[in-house]
Amino acid sequence: MKIRIELIGYLAKSGLPNGCKSGELDVADGTTMEHLLELFQISKEMQMLIAVNGSVPDESCVLHEGDIVQFAPPIVGG
């Protein structure tokens, strides 16, 4: 099934740790956020904001055809 990956901020240029950039991605039916994070080599220690269709998912969230998964660096400043 196809999902869409959107990278925001500096991630749009640098990509994710495994080199993935924004675009469509084929994943197996039943893929969870936990599986996707492993695929992208994103550890729990990495500070990153993640949303699926505009909502914050937990690791057990099962992805569906056409889902939009967004990754953004943390917002900092003062």
Z-matrix of the N, CA and C atoms (Angstrom, degrees):
N
C 1 1.450
C 2 1.519 1 108.62
N 3 1.309 2 116.36 1 156.83
C 4 1.459 3 120.80 2 -177.89
C 5 1.530 4 110.74 3 -105.75
N 6 1.342 5 114.04 4 135.33
C 7 1.453 6 121.38 5 171.22
C 8 1.526 7 106.65 6 -124.55
N 9 1.318 8 116.38 7 164.91
C 10 1.471 9 120.46 8 178.76
C 11 1.518 10 108.89 9 -111.80
N 12 1.323 11 115.84 10 131.96
C 13 1.461 12 122.90 11 177.10
C 14 1.526 13 107.50 12 -104.31
N 15 1.340 14 116.74 13 128.16
C 16 1.459 15 121.72 14 176.38
C 17 1.518 16 108.62 15 -123.64
N 18 1.316 17 115.77 16 125.06
C 19 1.455 18 121.70 17 178.67
C 20 1.521 19 108.61 18 -106.13
N 21 1.327 20 116.13 19 135.22
C 22 1.458 21 122.94 20 -174.29
C 23 1.525 22 109.50 21 -117.74
N 24 1.338 23 116.21 22 151.21
C 25 1.462 24 121.08 23 177.77
C 26 1.518 25 110.89 24 68.27
N 27 1.332 26 115.80 25 -146.86
C 28 1.469 27 119.46 26 -177.37
C 29 1.520 28 112.44 27 -62.52
N 30 1.338 29 117.96 28 -20.80
C 31 1.468 30 120.15 29 178.05
C 32 1.529 31 111.72 30 -63.92
N 33 1.349 32 116.44 31 -27.27
C 34 1.466 33 119.94 32 179.64
C 35 1.526 34 110.81 33 -61.83
N 36 1.328 35 117.43 34 -31.46
C 37 1.464 36 120.63 35 178.58
C 38 1.526 37 112.10 36 -92.63
N 39 1.327 38 116.44 37 -41.65
C 40 1.463 39 119.42 38 -173.85
C 41 1.524 40 113.00 39 -84.20
N 42 1.329 41 117.77 40 -25.73
C 43 1.453 42 120.78 41 -176.73
C 44 1.526 43 111.09 42 81.33
N 45 1.319 44 115.10 43 179.57
C 46 1.462 45 121.66 44 178.86
C 47 1.528 46 108.84 45 -85.55
N 48 1.351 47 118.21 46 169.67
C 49 1.472 48 120.52 47 -177.05
C 50 1.533 49 114.57 48 -52.58
N 51 1.334 50 118.15 49 -31.45
C 52 1.469 51 119.40 50 -179.67
C 53 1.521 52 112.11 51 -89.13
N 54 1.342 53 117.84 52 4.74
C 55 1.452 54 121.72 53 178.09
C 56 1.519 55 114.92 54 93.71
N 57 1.329 56 118.20 55 -2.67
C 58 1.459 57 122.01 56 -179.62
C 59 1.530 58 110.10 57 -63.07
N 60 1.321 59 115.37 58 139.44
C 61 1.461 60 122.75 59 175.85
C 62 1.531 61 108.66 60 -114.96
N 63 1.326 62 116.89 61 176.41
C 64 1.464 63 121.25 62 177.61
C 65 1.521 64 110.61 63 -61.00
N 66 1.333 65 116.05 64 147.52
C 67 1.456 66 121.30 65 176.50
C 68 1.512 67 111.71 66 145.56
N 69 1.320 68 115.74 67 -175.23
C 70 1.456 69 120.86 68 178.31
C 71 1.519 70 110.29 69 -78.84
N 72 1.318 71 114.44 70 147.43
C 73 1.457 72 120.44 71 -179.77
C 74 1.518 73 108.55 72 -137.80
N 75 1.325 74 116.67 73 132.14
C 76 1.465 75 121.64 74 173.79
C 77 1.514 76 108.65 75 -85.39
N 78 1.332 77 116.53 76 126.36
C 79 1.461 78 122.20 77 175.60
C 80 1.528 79 108.25 78 -131.29
N 81 1.311 80 115.76 79 160.48
C 82 1.460 81 120.91 80 179.97
C 83 1.527 82 110.59 81 -72.51
N 84 1.326 83 116.08 82 149.23
C 85 1.470 84 119.99 83 172.59
C 86 1.521 85 108.61 84 -56.54
N 87 1.324 86 116.42 85 140.29
C 88 1.457 87 120.54 86 179.27
C 89 1.514 88 114.20 87 86.58
N 90 1.347 89 118.15 88 2.33
C 91 1.468 90 121.03 89 178.78
C 92 1.530 91 109.48 90 -61.41
N 93 1.323 92 115.55 91 133.55
C 94 1.459 93 121.23 92 178.00
C 95 1.527 94 109.52 93 -104.16
N 96 1.325 95 116.21 94 168.30
C 97 1.461 96 120.25 95 175.36
C 98 1.520 97 110.00 96 -60.07
N 99 1.327 98 117.90 97 -36.96
C 100 1.461 99 120.67 98 178.51
C 101 1.533 100 110.53 99 -58.72
N 102 1.337 101 116.96 100 -45.25
C 103 1.462 102 120.91 101 177.98
C 104 1.523 103 111.25 102 -63.12
N 105 1.339 104 116.20 103 -41.30
C 106 1.460 105 120.19 104 -179.03
C 107 1.527 106 110.95 105 -64.81
N 108 1.341 107 117.18 106 -41.58
C 109 1.460 108 120.51 107 178.90
C 110 1.534 109 110.82 108 -63.50
N 111 1.331 110 116.99 109 -38.19
C 112 1.472 111 120.46 110 176.29
C 113 1.531 112 110.17 111 -64.72
N 114 1.328 113 116.97 112 -43.86
C 115 1.462 114 121.59 113 179.20
C 116 1.530 115 110.93 114 -58.62
N 117 1.326 116 116.60 115 -41.21
C 118 1.460 117 121.91 116 -178.22
C 119 1.528 118 113.18 117 -85.69
N 120 1.328 119 116.83 118 0.35
C 121 1.471 120 122.45 119 179.64
C 122 1.525 121 111.80 120 60.08
N 123 1.340 122 115.58 121 41.64
C 124 1.459 123 121.34 122 178.26
C 125 1.526 124 107.74 123 -102.46
N 126 1.333 125 116.02 124 115.42
C 127 1.459 126 120.13 125 -179.57
C 128 1.525 127 109.90 126 -87.46
N 129 1.312 128 115.41 127 162.89
C 130 1.464 129 120.66 128 179.23
C 131 1.523 130 111.97 129 -64.66
N 132 1.327 131 117.06 130 -22.39
C 133 1.458 132 121.00 131 -179.16
C 134 1.530 133 112.19 132 -77.92
N 135 1.320 134 116.72 133 -18.81
C 136 1.465 135 119.54 134 -179.46
C 137 1.524 136 109.32 135 -72.66
N 138 1.298 137 115.33 136 136.58
C 139 1.454 138 120.31 137 179.50
C 140 1.517 139 108.46 138 -89.99
N 141 1.321 140 115.96 139 110.13
C 142 1.449 141 120.90 140 -178.21
C 143 1.525 142 108.56 141 -151.84
N 144 1.325 143 116.10 142 140.94
C 145 1.458 144 121.28 143 174.95
C 146 1.523 145 107.78 144 -92.87
N 147 1.333 146 116.35 145 131.00
C 148 1.462 147 120.89 146 -177.25
C 149 1.522 148 108.45 147 -129.96
N 150 1.338 149 115.95 148 136.07
C 151 1.465 150 121.22 149 176.66
C 152 1.526 151 108.89 150 -135.91
N 153 1.328 152 115.50 151 147.08
C 154 1.460 153 122.07 152 172.99
C 155 1.520 154 106.26 153 -119.93
N 156 1.314 155 116.21 154 116.25
C 157 1.468 156 121.76 155 -177.74
C 158 1.525 157 111.59 156 52.74
N 159 1.336 158 116.74 157 37.29
C 160 1.458 159 122.26 158 175.56
C 161 1.515 160 115.91 159 85.70
N 162 1.326 161 118.01 160 -0.10
C 163 1.470 162 121.86 161 179.42
C 164 1.525 163 109.88 162 -118.02
N 165 1.321 164 115.87 163 149.66
C 166 1.461 165 120.89 164 179.01
C 167 1.535 166 108.44 165 -79.41
N 168 1.342 167 117.28 166 119.36
C 169 1.467 168 120.27 167 -178.09
C 170 1.528 169 111.74 168 -90.67
N 171 1.333 170 115.88 169 160.71
C 172 1.465 171 118.45 170 166.64
C 173 1.526 172 106.78 171 -98.30
N 174 1.324 173 116.60 172 172.34
C 175 1.466 174 120.24 173 -174.29
C 176 1.521 175 113.52 174 -63.66
N 177 1.337 176 117.56 175 -22.79
C 178 1.463 177 119.87 176 -178.15
C 179 1.531 178 112.49 177 -87.00
N 180 1.323 179 117.55 178 -1.10
C 181 1.465 180 122.27 179 179.31
C 182 1.525 181 109.75 180 -58.01
N 183 1.335 182 116.56 181 123.04
C 184 1.464 183 121.51 182 177.68
C 185 1.526 184 108.18 183 -88.67
N 186 1.333 185 115.57 184 128.93
C 187 1.455 186 120.57 185 -179.38
C 188 1.524 187 110.45 186 -82.38
N 189 1.344 188 115.34 187 152.51
C 190 1.460 189 121.53 188 -178.20
C 191 1.522 190 109.49 189 -128.29
N 192 1.321 191 115.60 190 158.89
C 193 1.453 192 122.53 191 177.08
C 194 1.535 193 109.94 192 -48.13
N 195 1.336 194 116.20 193 130.06
C 196 1.453 195 121.21 194 176.26
C 197 1.520 196 115.70 195 84.90
N 198 1.340 197 117.97 196 -2.99
C 199 1.468 198 119.85 197 178.23
C 200 1.524 199 110.23 198 -60.17
N 201 1.324 200 115.32 199 147.95
C 202 1.462 201 122.09 200 175.03
C 203 1.521 202 107.28 201 -111.47
N 204 1.330 203 115.38 202 118.82
C 205 1.467 204 121.62 203 -179.58
C 206 1.532 205 107.02 204 -109.58
N 207 1.341 206 115.53 205 120.62
C 208 1.460 207 121.21 206 -178.12
C 209 1.515 208 110.56 207 -110.45
N 210 1.336 209 115.26 208 137.55
C 211 1.453 210 122.75 209 177.05
C 212 1.518 211 107.83 210 -121.25
N 213 1.344 212 116.60 211 130.92
C 214 1.459 213 120.98 212 179.30
C 215 1.516 214 109.21 213 -138.24
N 216 1.335 215 116.89 214 147.39
C 217 1.465 216 119.44 215 175.25
C 218 1.527 217 108.67 216 -69.33
N 219 1.330 218 117.41 217 158.64
C 220 1.464 219 119.24 218 178.93
C 221 1.529 220 110.28 219 -63.54
N 222 1.322 221 115.09 220 151.28
C 223 1.462 222 121.60 221 178.37
C 224 1.517 223 107.53 222 -93.12
N 225 1.319 224 115.72 223 123.22
C 226 1.460 225 120.16 224 -178.98
C 227 1.527 226 109.23 225 -132.25
N 228 1.257 227 115.32 226 164.30
C 229 1.457 228 119.95 227 177.84
C 230 1.512 229 110.96 228 140.69
N 231 1.278 230 115.83 229 -173.74
C 232 1.445 231 117.32 230 -179.00
C 233 1.484 232 112.66 231 -157.56
